[in-house]
Every structure is written in C-alpha cells, then in structure tokens.
Amino acid sequence: MDLVQRPISADELAAFKRNDDYGFGVRQDQRELDPGWAETELDRTIAVFDGDEIVGTGRNYSLDLTLPGGAVVPTAAVSWIAVRPTHRRRGILRSMMAHLLEDGVRRGDPASILTASEGAIYGRFGYGVASRVLAIELERHAVAFTEPVTQGRLRLVEPEESVKVAPELFARVHATRNGAVSRPPVWWAGPWVPKDSIKHRFDVVYEVDGRVEGYAVYGVSDESGPEFDARTVSVQDLVATTPDAEAALWQYLCDIDLTRKTVHGWVPEDIELPWRLRDSRQMRTVELHDWLWLRPIDVPALLGARRYGSADALVLEVQDSMRPDGGAAGRFRVEGGPDGARCERTDTAADLELDVAALGSLVLGTLPASTLARAGRIEEEHAGALGVADRFFAAERAPYNFTWF
C-alpha cells in the first residue's frame, strides 16, 4: 500500500502520540503528556500513513534561539520524530526530515534545531552538535562551599505558585544566555517537568528584596531501601539570573535532609559550581553528551544576526547535500565583531571549506574550528584562517539550552 504524508488534524492526536510510544518502546498509559506540547501548531506536524494507521511522526515547534551577543532568531524546532518498528528502512525518516526542513524554509526560519535521543541519526541531515552538557553527581557529606551565599531568601512553593513566577524569570535568562531556547506559554500550563521522571516534585525559589532571581525543580527518590537517609535529589530544572542566585540554589540542593546524593543530567559545560567548592572533585562528571543540534537554513540571516569574538572577516564555502541550491549552500563572506555583523554571498576565494553540519557546530561557539579541522570536518584553504575562525566564532559563554524538546 502506498504511504501518504501530511499534517494531522486534532482528532488524530491520539494516533500521533501512540506512534511516538511505539517508536520509543513505551506504552501511553505509562506516562502523562502535557497536551500543550502536542496540540499546538498542528499545521507544523507531519505524519506518514499506511492506510488508516500512522507509522511515522514528526513536527516543528516555533521556538526562539538566543545567539552569542544576545540576538534572538526564530527556528524550526524538530520534535516527536518516531517511525514504527514495522516500517523502518523505507525512507520514512528522510522524507519527514525533508518536509520539516522545507517547512522551516517556507516560514523564513534561519535555522532548524533539535535535541536527539540518538547521536548517529541527524548528522546526515545537516545537523551539527551546537551545545553539550554534563551529567553530574555530588555526595552530600563531601560538599562544602568556600564562600556560602548568605544573602537572599529561599522558599519552597507549590507548582501552582512556581508556574506563575518561573516563566517571567526564564524569559529574563533566555534573553541573555547563548544557546537558550524559548519555552512557549502553553508549555508552562501543565507540569513542564514530566511526572514519569520525577516521583516527588518540589519547587524552590530564591528571592532578593522580594524579587525572584532563581528557581529549581527537583525530586527526592523514595528508593532508599532499609536506610531512610540514602535517597537521591534529582534536579530537573534550575534557572538563575545571577551567579549568586545559582550558587544559593545549589547550596540548598546539596544539603537536603535524609539524602546522600544530588544529581543533574544536563548542566552547562562551563558551570561554575566546582570552583565554588572547597574540593572541586566533589562535583563528579558522570557523562559529557550532546544536547542541542543546529542546522543552518539561511546562512546570511543566521551568521549576520550573532556577535563575534573578534573583529574579522571570513569567506566560507558551505556544502549542503540535502539542499545544494538552498540558503545554506554556497560561498559566504561574514564580517563582524563584538558590535555587529553582516553576511552575504560572494565570489571571493574561500578561507574555509566545510559542510552545513560543521557550520552548525560553529554557530554558537561550542567547538573551535581548529578542532573540527583536525577531525577532517573543515578544510583550511588559506593559511591562518583556522586561527582567525577560532577567535571569530568564540562565544563569551558556552552555549546552554535549558530545555529538552
């Protein structure tokens, strides 16, 4: 039977979600999904039908991405990608990814972004690792802060109160943090921390002079066995406007009664926490893994929007096998610095040659161009161009996206 590909309607949402369950090996009744995550922007969904059955799913969200220097650009944020196990290796994934990419082109999004459940899938579609995160652990008895934060006030609040203050605080942080992705209002309406990943939810806010400057959402495991004090604090969301606000929240999270360990699965690479401890080794890195992936769609719009670490100019020759005549393929001259930039097509000889995925890894400053060159991902056409690119694409802070989507 021929496969049909199209967006879904509201009455097909249950089947859309069910296919996601099939693809990820779970059952729908084992988890609770905030309807807002699925039901918004149905015109940006895509489903592949085999007869009356949905066998492939995907969608774009309209999310904003903060670039180095504070500029914010719209993106096509890919999510809900799943192919039914009975229908793999039939080109369904490629067809859906091509559709979602063209959807971003039609809407004028300079880039497409995603968070990936597997690391080997999306490079072939032009996505490069744009940010990485650490999974960390801290043992309560061993953690001591060199200069504890004593100002401000910590308050435990119920989710109903937290959801009233968290969006405004998150918006303040998102506007300034390189690599941060927006959270639409509908995402806050339900439990933005999934209930299946946090058994006992608690919300804590940090206030200075009555204004909330940070919040954290965490759970405390109940799997302590015969020792009631052997439980684990699992941090699910931590957002702060200042280093002191962040430190105050970590002090609290690392000293909760009847617990032995505090864990967080996605903190930024440049987190300052270990350098606030008397023994920096007490923040143990369990894993370093990719987080946000980025695919340029419109190179002039994307590279012209960010700020750069040095006042320089580079000519980039970019290959894009999926869209060889598209807005991310060709030769571009980008000139800029800390105060602004412009990017346009050019016939000037290239300084660097790279594919669109490698460019995706440069956009937020997560990887130096020289590292990618040593890996065979970038070719230096003019001597010294890699050194210029390293300085040029450097960001003030490591990129960090607070949200898995």
C-alpha positions as CSV (number, residue, x, y, z in Angstrom):
1,M,0.0,0.0,0.0
2,D,1.3,3.5,-0.8
3,L,2.3,5.7,2.1
4,V,0.7,9.1,2.4
5,Q,2.4,12.0,4.2
6,R,0.5,15.0,5.6
7,P,-0.1,17.1,8.8
8,I,-2.5,15.7,11.3
9,S,-5.9,17.0,12.5
10,A,-7.0,17.4,16.1
11,D,-8.9,14.1,16.0
12,E,-5.7,12.2,15.0
13,L,-3.7,13.3,18.1
14,A,-4.2,10.0,19.9
15,A,-2.8,8.1,17.0
16,F,0.0,10.5,16.6
17,K,1.0,10.0,20.3
18,R,0.6,6.3,20.0
19,N,3.1,6.1,17.2
20,D,5.6,8.0,19.3
21,D,5.1,5.4,22.0
22,Y,5.7,2.6,19.5
23,G,8.8,4.3,18.2
24,F,10.3,4.8,21.7
25,G,9.2,1.4,23.2
26,V,6.8,2.7,25.8
27,R,3.1,2.5,26.4
28,Q,0.9,5.6,26.5
29,D,-0.6,4.7,29.9
30,Q,2.8,4.6,31.5
31,R,3.3,8.4,31.2
32,E,1.4,11.6,31.3
33,L,1.8,14.1,28.4
34,D,1.0,17.8,28.7
35,P,-1.5,18.2,25.8
36,G,0.1,21.6,25.0
37,W,3.3,20.0,23.9
38,A,1.5,18.1,21.2
39,E,-1.6,20.0,20.3
40,T,-0.1,23.4,19.4
41,E,0.7,24.3,15.7
42,L,-0.8,21.2,14.2
43,D,0.0,22.7,10.8
44,R,3.6,22.1,11.7
45,T,3.1,18.4,12.3
46,I,3.8,15.6,9.8
47,A,2.6,12.1,9.8
48,V,3.1,9.2,7.4
49,F,0.0,7.0,7.0
50,D,-0.1,3.4,5.9
51,G,-3.7,3.1,5.1
52,D,-5.5,4.4,8.2
53,E,-2.5,3.8,10.5
54,I,0.1,6.4,11.4
55,V,3.5,4.8,11.0
56,G,5.8,7.9,11.2
57,T,5.5,11.1,13.1
58,G,7.4,14.4,13.4
59,R,6.8,18.1,13.9
60,N,8.3,21.6,14.2
61,Y,7.8,23.9,17.1
62,S,8.2,27.7,16.6
63,L,10.9,28.4,19.2
64,D,13.4,31.3,19.5
65,L,17.1,30.7,19.9
66,T,19.5,33.2,21.6
67,L,22.8,33.6,19.7
68,P,26.1,34.9,21.0
69,G,25.7,38.6,21.7
70,G,22.0,38.3,22.7
71,A,20.3,38.4,19.3
72,V,17.2,36.1,19.2
73,V,16.2,34.3,16.0
74,P,13.2,32.1,15.2
75,T,13.8,28.4,14.5
76,A,12.1,25.3,13.3
77,A,12.5,23.1,16.3
78,V,12.2,19.5,15.3
79,S,10.5,17.1,17.8
80,W,8.3,14.0,18.1
81,I,10.3,12.1,15.5
82,A,9.4,8.4,15.5
83,V,9.0,5.6,13.0
84,R,7.0,2.5,13.8
85,P,9.4,-0.5,14.2
86,T,7.5,-2.4,11.5
87,H,8.2,0.4,8.9
88,R,11.8,1.2,9.3
89,R,14.3,1.5,6.4
90,R,11.7,2.6,4.0
91,G,12.8,6.2,3.7
92,I,10.1,7.5,6.1
93,L,12.5,9.4,8.4
94,R,14.3,11.1,5.5
95,S,11.0,12.1,3.9
96,M,9.8,13.6,7.2
97,M,13.0,15.4,7.8
98,A,13.0,16.9,4.3
99,H,9.4,18.0,4.9
100,L,10.2,19.7,8.2
101,L,13.3,21.4,6.7
102,E,11.2,22.8,3.9
103,D,8.6,23.9,6.4
104,G,11.3,26.0,8.1
105,V,12.4,27.4,4.7
106,R,8.8,28.5,3.9
107,R,8.4,30.2,7.2
108,G,11.7,32.1,7.0
109,D,13.5,30.4,9.9
110,P,17.2,30.9,9.7
111,A,17.9,27.6,11.4
112,S,16.5,24.2,12.4
113,I,17.3,22.8,15.9
114,L,16.6,19.6,17.8
115,T,17.5,17.5,20.8
116,A,18.4,14.0,19.9
117,S,17.6,10.7,21.5
118,E,20.4,9.0,19.4
119,G,23.7,10.6,18.4
120,A,24.1,8.9,15.0
121,I,20.9,10.0,13.2
122,Y,20.9,13.7,12.4
123,G,24.3,14.5,11.0
124,R,23.3,13.1,7.7
125,F,20.5,15.7,7.5
126,G,22.9,18.6,8.1
127,Y,22.7,19.0,11.9
128,G,25.8,19.6,13.9
129,V,26.2,19.4,17.7
130,A,25.7,23.0,18.8
131,S,25.9,22.6,22.6
132,R,27.0,19.9,25.1
133,V,26.1,19.3,28.7
134,L,27.4,17.4,31.7
135,A,25.6,14.9,33.9
136,I,26.9,15.4,37.4
137,E,26.7,13.9,40.9
138,L,27.5,15.4,44.3
139,E,27.7,13.5,47.6
140,R,26.1,15.5,50.3
141,H,28.6,14.6,53.1
142,A,31.6,15.7,51.0
143,V,30.3,19.0,49.6
144,A,31.4,22.3,51.2
145,F,31.2,25.8,49.7
146,T,34.3,28.1,50.1
147,E,32.1,31.2,50.3
148,P,28.5,30.3,51.0
149,V,25.9,32.7,49.8
150,T,24.1,34.1,52.8
151,Q,22.0,36.9,51.2
152,G,18.6,36.4,49.8
153,R,15.7,34.1,50.8
154,L,14.8,30.5,49.8
155,R,11.2,29.5,49.8
156,L,9.6,26.1,49.0
157,V,6.4,26.7,46.9
158,E,3.8,24.6,45.3
159,P,3.8,24.1,41.5
160,E,0.8,26.4,41.2
161,E,2.8,29.3,42.5
162,S,6.0,28.3,40.8
163,V,4.3,28.4,37.4
164,K,3.3,32.0,38.0
165,V,6.8,33.2,38.6
166,A,9.0,30.8,36.6
167,P,8.1,32.0,33.1
168,E,9.0,35.6,33.7
169,L,12.3,34.7,35.3
170,F,13.0,32.2,32.5
171,A,12.3,34.9,29.9
172,R,14.9,37.2,31.5
173,V,17.5,34.4,31.4
174,H,16.7,33.2,27.9
175,A,17.2,36.7,26.5
176,T,20.8,36.7,27.6
177,R,22.0,33.1,27.6
178,N,23.8,31.9,24.5
179,G,22.1,28.7,23.2
180,A,18.9,29.1,25.2
181,V,15.7,28.1,23.6
182,S,12.3,29.7,24.4
183,R,9.5,28.0,26.2
184,P,6.1,28.9,24.7
185,P,3.4,29.9,27.2
186,V,1.4,26.7,26.6
187,W,4.4,24.6,27.8
188,W,4.1,26.2,31.3
189,A,0.4,25.5,31.6
190,G,0.9,21.9,32.6
191,P,3.8,20.1,34.5
192,W,6.8,21.1,32.4
193,V,8.8,18.6,34.4
194,P,7.5,15.1,33.3
195,K,5.9,13.2,36.1
196,D,7.5,9.9,34.9
197,S,11.0,11.4,35.5
198,I,10.4,12.8,38.9
199,K,8.5,10.9,41.6
200,H,8.2,13.5,44.3
201,R,8.3,17.0,42.9
202,F,9.4,20.1,44.9
203,D,9.8,23.7,43.8
204,V,12.1,26.2,45.5
205,V,12.6,29.8,44.6
206,Y,15.4,32.2,45.6
207,E,14.4,35.9,46.2
208,V,16.4,39.1,46.8
209,D,14.4,42.0,48.1
210,G,11.2,40.3,47.2
211,R,12.1,39.6,43.6
212,V,12.6,36.0,42.4
213,E,16.1,35.6,41.0
214,G,16.2,31.9,40.6
215,Y,14.2,28.7,40.9
216,A,14.8,24.9,40.9
217,V,12.5,22.0,40.4
218,Y,13.7,18.7,41.9
219,G,12.5,15.3,43.1
220,V,13.6,13.1,46.0
221,S,13.7,9.4,45.3
222,D,11.8,7.0,47.6
223,E,14.1,4.1,46.8
224,S,16.3,4.2,49.9
225,G,15.9,0.6,51.0
226,P,16.4,0.0,54.7
227,E,18.3,3.2,55.1
228,F,15.8,6.1,55.1
229,D,18.5,8.7,54.6
230,A,20.0,7.2,51.4
231,R,17.7,9.0,49.0
232,T,18.8,11.0,45.9
233,V,17.9,14.6,45.0
234,S,17.2,14.7,41.2
235,V,17.4,18.2,39.8
236,Q,15.1,18.6,36.8
237,D,15.2,22.4,36.2
238,L,17.4,25.1,37.6
239,V,17.4,28.7,36.3
240,A,19.0,31.7,37.9
241,T,19.6,35.3,36.8
242,T,22.9,35.7,38.7
243,P,25.9,33.5,39.8
244,D,24.9,34.1,43.4
245,A,21.3,33.0,42.8
246,E,22.6,29.9,41.2
247,A,25.0,29.2,44.0
248,A,22.3,29.6,46.6
249,L,20.1,27.1,44.9
250,W,23.0,24.6,44.6
251,Q,23.8,25.0,48.3
252,Y,20.2,24.2,49.2
253,L,20.0,21.2,46.8
254,C,23.3,19.7,48.2
255,D,22.1,19.9,51.8
256,I,18.6,18.4,51.9
257,D,17.9,16.3,55.0
258,L,17.6,12.5,54.6
259,T,19.5,12.5,51.3
260,R,23.0,11.4,50.3
261,K,23.4,12.4,46.7
262,T,22.4,15.2,44.3
263,V,22.3,14.6,40.6
264,H,21.5,16.7,37.5
265,G,21.6,15.2,34.0
266,W,22.2,18.4,32.0
267,V,24.3,21.3,33.3
268,P,26.4,23.6,31.1
269,E,30.0,22.7,30.3
270,D,31.2,25.9,31.9
271,I,29.2,25.6,35.1
272,E,31.0,27.4,37.9
273,L,29.8,25.0,40.7
274,P,33.0,23.0,41.1
275,W,35.0,26.2,41.6
276,R,32.8,27.3,44.4
277,L,33.6,24.1,46.3
278,R,36.5,23.6,48.7
279,D,37.2,20.4,46.8
280,S,36.3,20.8,43.1
281,R,36.5,17.0,42.6
282,Q,33.3,16.6,44.7
283,M,31.3,17.6,41.6
284,R,31.8,14.4,39.6
285,T,31.1,14.4,35.9
286,V,29.2,11.2,35.1
287,E,28.8,11.9,31.4
288,L,29.5,14.5,28.7
289,H,27.0,14.4,25.9
290,D,25.5,16.3,23.0
291,W,22.4,18.4,23.8
292,L,21.3,21.0,21.2
293,W,21.8,20.2,17.5
294,L,21.6,23.0,14.9
295,R,21.2,23.1,11.1
296,P,21.6,26.4,9.3
297,I,18.8,27.1,6.8
298,D,19.6,30.7,5.8
299,V,23.3,31.4,6.4
300,P,23.3,35.2,5.8
301,A,20.4,35.7,8.2
302,L,21.9,33.3,10.8
303,L,25.5,34.5,10.8
304,G,24.5,38.1,10.3
305,A,22.5,38.0,13.5
306,R,25.1,36.9,16.0
307,R,28.1,38.8,17.5
308,Y,31.6,37.6,17.2
309,G,34.6,37.3,19.5
310,S,37.0,39.4,17.3
311,A,36.7,42.0,14.5
312,D,37.5,39.9,11.5
313,A,36.1,38.6,8.2
314,L,36.0,35.1,6.7
315,V,34.8,33.5,3.5
316,L,33.1,30.2,4.0
317,E,32.4,27.6,1.3
318,V,29.5,25.5,2.6
319,Q,28.2,22.3,1.1
320,D,24.6,21.1,1.7
321,S,23.9,17.8,0.1
322,M,20.2,17.9,1.1
323,R,19.6,21.3,-0.4
324,P,22.5,22.0,-2.7
325,D,20.7,25.1,-4.1
326,G,19.3,26.3,-0.8
327,G,20.1,29.1,1.5
328,A,22.8,27.2,3.4
329,A,24.8,26.2,0.4
330,G,27.4,28.3,-1.4
331,R,30.1,30.8,-0.6
332,F,29.5,33.4,2.1
333,R,31.5,36.3,3.4
334,V,30.8,37.1,7.1
335,E,32.3,40.2,8.6
336,G,31.7,41.2,12.1
337,G,32.9,41.7,15.7
338,P,31.5,42.3,19.2
339,D,29.2,45.1,18.0
340,G,27.5,43.5,15.0
341,A,27.9,41.6,11.7
342,R,26.8,41.1,8.2
343,C,26.9,38.1,5.9
344,E,26.3,37.9,2.2
345,R,27.1,35.7,-0.8
346,T,30.4,36.3,-2.5
347,D,32.6,35.1,-5.4
348,T,35.8,35.8,-3.3
349,A,38.1,32.8,-2.7
350,A,37.1,30.7,0.3
351,D,39.1,30.8,3.5
352,L,37.5,27.6,4.9
353,E,35.5,24.8,3.3
354,L,33.0,22.8,5.4
355,D,29.6,21.1,5.3
356,V,26.4,22.6,6.7
357,A,26.6,20.3,9.8
358,A,30.1,21.5,10.7
359,L,28.9,25.1,10.4
360,G,26.0,24.2,12.7
361,S,28.7,23.3,15.3
362,L,30.4,26.7,14.9
363,V,27.3,28.9,15.2
364,L,27.0,29.0,19.0
365,G,30.7,28.7,19.6
366,T,30.6,25.2,21.2
367,L,33.6,23.8,19.2
368,P,36.6,25.6,17.8
369,A,37.1,25.4,14.0
370,S,40.6,24.0,14.5
371,T,39.1,21.1,16.4
372,L,36.8,20.3,13.6
373,A,39.6,20.7,11.1
374,R,41.8,18.2,12.9
375,A,38.8,15.8,12.7
376,G,38.7,16.3,9.0
377,R,35.4,18.3,9.1
378,I,36.8,21.6,7.9
379,E,39.4,22.3,5.2
380,E,41.7,25.4,5.6
381,E,42.1,27.0,2.1
382,H,44.3,29.9,3.3
383,A,47.0,29.6,5.9
384,G,46.0,31.2,9.2
385,A,42.2,31.1,8.5
386,L,41.6,28.5,11.3
387,G,43.2,30.7,13.9
388,V,41.0,33.6,12.7
389,A,37.9,31.4,12.9
390,D,38.7,30.2,16.4
391,R,38.9,33.8,17.6
392,F,36.0,34.9,15.5
393,F,33.4,32.3,16.4
394,A,34.4,32.2,20.1
395,A,31.5,33.0,22.5
396,E,31.6,34.7,25.9
397,R,30.0,31.7,27.5
398,A,29.5,28.0,26.5
399,P,26.0,27.6,24.9
400,Y,23.4,26.1,27.0
401,N,19.8,25.1,26.3
402,F,17.7,24.6,29.5
403,T,15.0,22.6,27.7
404,W,14.8,19.1,26.2
405,F,12.1,19.1,23.5
